[in-house]
Amino acid sequence: MGDNEKVDIIGAKAVGLKTCLYDKDKKYKQHQAGLYINNFMELIDFKVHYGL
């Protein structure tokens, strides 16, 4: 999980980790993250929906 795609997401994805981009300012229109959230409350929805 991270808020910077280049620093947090791309490296994690390169080594096979699941990724979640936290983008409270909605500045990433396109991203490579597995999950994308704007509010930490969304994590609850992902946990319920995906069984994470």
C-alpha positions in Angstrom: 0.0 0.0 0.0 1.3 3.4 -0.8 0.4 6.9 -2.1 3.1 7.2 -4.7 2.9 4.9 -7.7 6.5 5.2 -8.8 8.0 4.6 -5.3 5.4 2.3 -3.6 3.5 0.4 -6.3 5.8 -0.3 -9.3 8.5 -1.8 -7.1 6.1 -4.0 -5.1 4.4 -5.2 -8.2 7.8 -6.1 -9.8 8.5 -8.6 -7.0 5.0 -10.1 -7.1 3.3 -8.3 -4.2 -0.3 -7.3 -4.2 -0.6 -3.5 -4.4 -3.0 -0.8 -3.3 -2.7 2.8 -4.3 -4.1 5.3 -1.8 -4.9 8.5 -3.8 -6.8 10.9 -1.5 -6.3 13.8 -4.0 -7.4 11.8 -7.0 -4.3 12.7 -9.0 -3.7 9.3 -10.6 -6.1 8.9 -13.6 -4.3 5.8 -14.7 -2.3 3.5 -12.4 -0.8 0.0 -12.2 -2.0 -0.8 -8.7 -4.1 -3.9 -8.1 -6.4 -1.9 -5.9 -7.1 1.8 -5.9 -8.7 3.7 -3.0 -9.4 7.4 -2.2 -10.5 6.8 1.4 -9.2 4.3 3.9 -12.8 3.3 4.6 -12.8 1.6 1.2 -10.5 -1.0 2.6 -13.4 -2.5 4.5 -15.3 -2.9 1.2 -12.3 -4.7 -0.4 -11.8 -6.9 2.6 -15.5 -8.0 2.5 -15.7 -8.3 -1.3 -12.3 -10.0 -2.0 -11.8 -11.7 1.3 -8.5 -10.0 1.9 
